[in-house]
Amino acid sequence: MEDIMNRLKKEYGTPEPSKRKDPVRSLIKTILSQNTNDRNRDIAAERLFSRFNTPEDILKADLIDVAEEVKPAGLGDTKAERIKNFLKVLKEERGEISLEHVREMSVEDAKNYLKNFKGIGPKTAAVTLLFVFDMPLMPVDTHVHRLSKRTGIIKNNCSRKKSHDILEKKVPDERMYEFHINLINHGRTVCKSRKPLCYKCVLKDLCNYYNSDIDE
C-alpha cells in the first residue's frame, strides 16, 4: 500500500492544495458531478451560479428553472431537487444557508451529518469534507474505485460504498488528499477503464489486473 502511494507521488508529485473555500457551493457542485464527467459538471455549475448569485436565490427559484440550468450535468430534475432540498433543510435547521458549523464536528459526525441530507451519499460528503474542511476522508469516484480493485487494495467485488470505509482505514490521514488526487491522475492518463496503458504504468509489477492478464 505504501509502495503504491510512494510510486504515484513520485510520478505525479504532491498535489496543489484544494482551492475550494465555500462549502455550500462545493457541495452543490459535487451533487452536479454525480454520474457525469467534470466538463459537464463545470458547465452546469457555471450556468447555475451565473443565473443565481447566491444559494438563497437558488432556494427561492422555481424547481423547473434550477433544473434547466443544471441540465448539462444530466438528471437535471433529480439534481435540482437534491440541491433545493439540501438548501431548504439547511435553512430550516440553521436559520441560514451555511455549513461553517461542520468545522466543529468530528470527522465521523461530519460525514454522518452530510449523509443525512437526501441525495448526498458517501462520495459527495467525502469530497466536501476533504476538499473544503481538510478532513481525512477518501472520496471514491470511478477512477479511485477501479484502481483500488486493480491493484488489490480492495477486493474485486467490493462496492463503491463499502470501499470508502476500507480505504479510509488503510490510507494515513495525512496522505488522504494526495493519494486521492494521484489515483485520479493515474486513472485518467494511464489506468483507463478501457485499454489501460499498462506498458507505461509505474504500478504494473504490483497490479493484480496486469499480472493476471500476463498469466493468461
Rosetta blueprint (number, residue, H / E / L):
1 M L
2 E H
3 D H
4 I H
5 M H
6 N H
7 R H
8 L H
9 K H
10 K H
11 E H
12 Y H
13 G L
14 T L
15 P L
16 E L
17 P L
18 S L
19 K L
20 R L
21 K L
22 D L
23 P H
24 V H
25 R H
26 S H
27 L H
28 I H
29 K H
30 T H
31 I H
32 L H
33 S H
34 Q L
35 N L
36 T L
37 N L
38 D H
39 R H
40 N H
41 R H
42 D H
43 I H
44 A H
45 A H
46 E H
47 R H
48 L H
49 F H
50 S H
51 R H
52 F L
53 N L
54 T L
55 P H
56 E H
57 D H
58 I H
59 L H
60 K H
61 A L
62 D L
63 L H
64 I H
65 D H
66 V H
67 A H
68 E H
69 E H
70 V H
71 K H
72 P H
73 A H
74 G L
75 L L
76 G H
77 D H
78 T H
79 K H
80 A H
81 E H
82 R H
83 I H
84 K H
85 N H
86 F H
87 L H
88 K H
89 V H
90 L H
91 K H
92 E H
93 E H
94 R H
95 G L
96 E L
97 I L
98 S L
99 L L
100 E H
101 H H
102 V H
103 R H
104 E H
105 M L
106 S L
107 V H
108 E H
109 D H
110 A H
111 K H
112 N H
113 Y H
114 L H
115 K H
116 N L
117 F L
118 K L
119 G L
120 I L
121 G L
122 P H
123 K H
124 T H
125 A H
126 A H
127 V H
128 T H
129 L H
130 L H
131 F H
132 V L
133 F L
134 D L
135 M L
136 P L
137 L L
138 M L
139 P L
140 V L
141 D L
142 T H
143 H H
144 V H
145 H H
146 R H
147 L H
148 S H
149 K H
150 R H
151 T L
152 G L
153 I L
154 I L
155 K L
156 N L
157 N L
158 C L
159 S L
160 R H
161 K H
162 K H
163 S H
164 H H
165 D H
166 I H
167 L H
168 E H
169 K H
170 K H
171 V L
172 P L
173 D H
174 E H
175 R H
176 M H
177 Y H
178 E H
179 F H
180 H H
181 I H
182 N H
183 L H
184 I H
185 N H
186 H H
187 G H
188 R H
189 T H
190 V L
191 C L
192 K L
193 S L
194 R L
195 K L
196 P L
197 L L
198 C H
199 Y H
200 K H
201 C L
202 V L
203 L L
204 K H
205 D H
206 L H
207 C L
208 N H
209 Y H
210 Y H
211 N H
212 S H
213 D H
214 I H
215 D H
216 E L
